[in-house]
Amino acid sequence: MQPYRLFFVFLSACSAISRGQASGGVKTSEATLADGRVEFRVENVSNKSITAVAVEGRTTVASRGAKRGVAKTYLIQDSVIDPSTYPEVMPGGSSAFSLFGGKSDNDRQITVRAVLFSDGSSLGEAQWVNLLLRRRRVESEELERALQMINTAVLLGSSPEELVSQMRSAKTTRMGSVADIAERQIVDLVYGNLISNFEANPKVPMNPLARRITQDATVSLTRIKQSKPSFPPAAPAGQP
């Protein structure tokens, strides 16, 4: 799985960390690869593990006429949400991000926007720290909804195909109810993984298949709920 690429903009702040800087236990470096891509590394120089990192890459690109615009890409790696792809970065270790592509452009900048540590501390811009935590909250909420759907399907004697159809509908509904693109990606991830697991095992009877998938999803849900820092509750209806 590739790091999430988020195309939306937040105002920068002085707490961001650019290339070659060290701040709060994090040090960064970058190298240009043979194909023009940039490998940006976030090194953990603290005594605690890193559980999530968000970085921003921006470069100047040609636009119409003489105008030039700024292209921005945001990448997130979170070991709580996807531990198999992005394990915790232990002290002394590092996390790599691949940005840009094709021809190298000297007019570019890569910045760490937020870092979450295993002890509950964080580093970076407040709105980005909050974004990382909201993504975890959304996964927790969607896993709980999905687990209830699976339980109900088993009680009603539904087939895996019927449950998958229900999950597709739920995914569409939930994607439409979440405005933030980062949160929508988590909705897509949760239901996409569950649907894939059911469809990948067409010969397994519903009950044992549902039991196995429920066990795996429950492990993920427990990991999310026990993660630090604790994520904020959802805002009441009608509030941002």
N, C-alpha and C positions, 0 to 999 in steps of 0.2 A: 504494500500500500504506500502511495506517495504522500508526502506531507500535504496538508490542506493548503490550497492556494486561494486566498481570500482577496477579492478585489473591491475593497472599500477603504476609506481614508479616515484616520483620526489625526488630530493635531499632534505634532511632535512636542516633546517636553525635554527639559534638561536632564531628566533621569534616564534617558535612553543611552545605550552603549554602542558606540561605533567601533570600526575596525581598530585593532591594536590597543584598545582600552581595557582596563581591568577595574571592576567595580563590584563591591559586595560579594566577592567570591567567584566572579565570572570574568574570564578573559577571552577575547576574540581574535581571530586571525583569518586571513583568506588567501586563496591561491587560484590562479587562472589555469584551467585545464587546457589540454591540447585542442579541444573542440570549441573553445571560447567560453564555456560555462565557468562559473565561479563557484568554488567550494568554500563555503563560509563555515568556520568551526567555532563552536562555543565551548570553551574549556572550563571545567569545574575546578576551581582552585580553592574551594571552601572545604570544610570538614563534614559536609552533609550532602546527601544526594539530591540531584535535580530531577523533578518529576515532569516539568513542562517548560517549553521555551517557545516564544513567539518572536519571529524576526520579520523585518521589513526590508525589501530591496527596491530601490528606485533608480531609474536611469532616464536620461534625456533622450527623447526620440524625435525624429523628424515628423512634422505635421504638414498641413497644407501651406503652400507658399513658403515664406521665410520663417513661419512660426515653428516653435519647437515645444513639445509637451513633455510632461513627466509621467512615465509609466511606473506604477507601483504594484508590487507583488508581496503578499503576506503569507508566510509559512508557519505552521504550528506543528509541533511534536509534543505529544502528551502520553506519558507512560501509564497513566491511570486509565485513559480511554482506550489505548491500543498498546498494551505492554509487549506483545509479541513482535511488533514492528519497531517500537521505540521504548526499549527498556530504560529504567532509571539511569541517569548519568552519575556514576559513582565519583567520589573525590579523586581527582587526578585523571578522570576520563574526559571525553569530549563528545559532542553531538555535531554531525555534519549536515549542512543544508546546501543543496545545489540550486543556484539561481542563474537567471539570464540564460542566454543560449545563442548559438551562432557566432557572429562576429563580435569580438570584444569591443566594449565601449568604455573609454576612460572616464566619461562623465557618469559615474554611478556611485551609489552608496548603499551599504548594508548596515542595518542597525538592529540591535536586540531591543525589543519593545517590552518584554516582560519575561520573568523567570519565576517558577514556583519551586520551592524546596520541600523535601519530605518532612521537615519538622514544622511546617506550617508557615514559615516565613516566605517573603516574596521580594522581588526586585523589579523595578521598572515603573512604567507609567500606570497610574491607578486605573484608568479606563481599560487598559489591556490586561491587567491582573484580573479585573472584574470579568472581562470577556472570557478568559481561560476558565474561571470558576463557573460562569453561566453555562458554558459548554458542558461541564461536568454535571451541573444540575439538570440540564435538558436530557442528558443520557440517562440519569437516574430516573427521571419522570417517564421517559419513553420505555425504558426497560420494564418498569412497573406496569405500565399499560399493556405492553406486549405479553408479559407473563400472565396477566389476567385474561387476555384473549386466548392464550394457549390453554389455560386451566378450564375456561368455559367451553372451548372446543372439545376438549377431552370429555368433559361431563355430558355434553350433548351428543357425543358419538360422531363428531364431524370427521371428515377425511382430511389428510394433509393438504390435498388440493383445495378443499373448501376453506381451510384455515389460511392458506397462502393468498387466496382471493380476498379474504377479509383483511389480511395484513396489507395487501396492496392498496385497498381502499383506505385503510387507516393511515397509511403512509401519505397518500395524496391529501387527505384531510388535514393531517398534522402539518405537512409541509406548507399548506396554504394558510395555516393559522399562525405561523411563526414568521415574523418580518425580518429578523436578523439573519443574514446569510450564513454566519458562522454557526448559529443554532440550527438552521435548516440542514446544514451538512451533517450534523449529529443525528437528526431525525432520519435522514437518508441512510446514514451508516447503520443505525440500530436495526431498522426494518430490513434494509438490504442484506445484512448479515444473517438475520433470522430466516428470511425468505430463501436465501441461498442454501442454508443448512437443511431446510425441509426439502427443497427441490433436488438436492444432491443425493438424497437417500430415498428414491422412489419405491424401493422394494422392502423398506423397513416398515412394519406396522405402526399405526399412529401412536399407540400408547407408549411403547418403548422409545420411539423416536422423540416424542414430546417430552418424555421424562429426561432423556439425555440432554436435549436442547435447553430444557428448563434448568437443569443443574448447572450447565455452563453459563447461562444468562444470570442465574442467581449469584454465581461466583463474581461475575462482572459487577453486578449491582452492589454486592457487599463491598467490593474493592472501592467502588465510587463513593459509597456512603462513609467509608472509613478514611477516605483521603483527607489530606490537609493541604492548605487551609480549608475550612468548611465552606461550602458554596452557599451563596445567598438564596433565600427562598424566592419563589416566583412572585412577581408583582401582582397585586390584586387586579381583577379584570378592569380594563379601562385606564390603567396606569402604565407608563412606560417601564 
